[in-house]
Amino acid sequence: MPYEDDSFDLVIAGWVLVYSSDPDQACREMLRVVRDGGIIAIGATRVAGEKRDKISLGRTDKHYPVADDLLSVFGSAVDNVYVKHNGDTTQDESRTIVIFDVKK
């Protein structure tokens, strides 16, 4: 992203990671541009099995089926977790949501 380190108090990424060629790198960029104590809010889509194969053209194969999978990308930078919503993994498609503040 064309922003300086620690540029933002809040970073929101609503259902965009699935369109990134490298969602883990996108998360690292979010972490880079948010200030210490800032908040990151992410909504991620998980698409399973055959449905993923049908719609995955131009999308990443990387999905985050549960909130802990997404939070693990941020590692020790995760401080307080305010929202941690796991999608229903029994469905073909579900949503994972995390909102947390950052400690750098």
N, C-alpha and C positions, 0 to 999 in steps of 0.2 A: 504494500500500500504506500502511496506517495505522501506519507505523513511522518513527522518526526516522532521519535520515541516519546512516550508519556504525554501524548497530545490530548487525550480525551479522559473525561471523568466516567463516561459510560460508552460501552460498545454493545450494540444490539445486532444480532445476526439471526433473522427469522427465516428459517427454512431455506437457506442458501448453500449450506455446506455440501449438499448432494450434487450441486452443480459445479463444484470446485474440482479441478483435476487432482488437487492434493489438499484434502480438508484438514489434515493435521498441520500442514504449513499455514493454512488460513487461520487456524486457531493460534499458532505461534505469532502470527502477525497481529491478531487481536490483542494478545498479551503484550506485545511490544509497544503498541500505540496507546494502551490504557495506562493511566498513572497508578502509582502505588496507592492502594485504598479505593481505586475505581471499581466499577461494577461491569461485569460481562454477563449478558443475557443471550442465550442461544436456544433456538428451537430447531431440532433436527428431525428429518424424516427417515424412517426405517422401512424399506420395502423388501419383502421376502420372496424367495423362490422364483417361480415362473413369472410372477408379475414384475419382478426386478428385471428379468431377462427381456421382457417386452418393452419396458420403458427406459432401459438403461443407456440407450444410445446417447452419447454425449454427457453422461453422468458418471460419477465415480462409483466404484464397487465398494468403497469404504462407507459403512453405515455404523450408527451408534445405537444398538438395540436397547441399552439401558443407560440411565444417567451416569452411572459410575464409569462407563466406557468413555463417555465424553469428558467427564471431569478428569480422568486419568491423563488426558492429553496435556492438561495444564499443570499436572504434578503438584509440587510443593507451593506453587503460586496461588492455589485455591485456599482462601482463608475461610470466611463464613459462607455457608451455602444457605440461601434463602428459599429457593425453590428447586426441588429435585423430583421431576415427574418422569416415571418410566411408562413408555407406551405399552400397549397390550401386545405382547410378542406372539400371541396366538392368532392375531389378525394378519392379513396380507400386507397391510400398511399401518404404521402407527407413528406417533410423535413422541419424541423425547425432549424435555424442556429442563434447562438448568439456568439458575440465576445465582451468581456468587460474586463476592468481592475478592480483590486481588491483593496479595502481599508479595512485594518484590524485595 
